[in-house]
C-alpha cells in the first residue's frame, strides 16, 4: 500500500467531505467492496486527489470513480 501524498495536509470543508463520502459509498456499494478494504482505500485516495485537482462536481466524480473502478477490475483480472 502506498502512503498518502500531500493530500494528508489539506483541510477539506464538511460539504467537500460529504460529497466525497457519497461518491465513495456509491462506488463501494456498486462493487460490493467493504469500505475498509485495500481496494476501497485506494479508491478513496484517488477520489480525494481528483477532487483536489478540481473535479468537484459530484456527478463527474462518480463518472471518474466508476472509470477508476473499472480500471482496477481490469488490472486485477489480467494479473
N, C-alpha and C positions, 0 to 999 in steps of 0.2 A: 504494500500500500504506500503510495506516495504521500509525503507530508503536504499539508495545505500550504499554499504560497501566500502572497501578500494579502489575500482576502481575509486572513485571520485578524488583521489590524484595522479593518474598515468597519465602521459602525453603520448598521442599516436601521432605518426607521421601522416602527411597528407595521405600517402599511406595506413596506417593502417585504418584511418578513412574512406577513400574511399572504402576499401574492406568491412568494416563493414556496411557502408551505402548501398552498392549494395545488400548485403545479406539481410539486414533489409528490403529494398524496395521490393525485390523479394518475401520475405515471407509475407509481408503486402499485396501485390498485389494478391498473390495466395489465401489468406484467406479473402480478401476484408476487412481488418482491417483499420480503419482510423489510420494514423500514430501517432496521438496524443491520441489514446485510451489507457486505462489501460492495456489491453492485449498486445498492441504493445510496450508500455513502459517496461512491464515485460520481453517481448521477447528481447528487446534491451539490458537490463541488463544481461540477460543470454548470449547473443552473445558476449558482451564485456568480461564477466567473462570467457567464453570459449576461446576467443582469447588470453586473458592474461594468461590462463592456458597452452597455447601452440598450440592450433588449429588455425594456421594462414593461412592455405590453404583455399582459397575461396570456392572451391567445397566441401571440408569437412565441412566447416562452414555451408554451405547450407544444407548438409545432416543432421547435428546436429540440425540446426534450424528447419528443417521440422519435425524431430522427436519430438522436444520440442513442436512444434505447435500441433502435433497430440496428445501429452500427455495433453496439455491444453484443447483441444477439448474433450477428453475423460473425464477429471475431471469435466468439466462444464456440460456435458450431464448426468453424473452419480450423480450429486449433486441435 
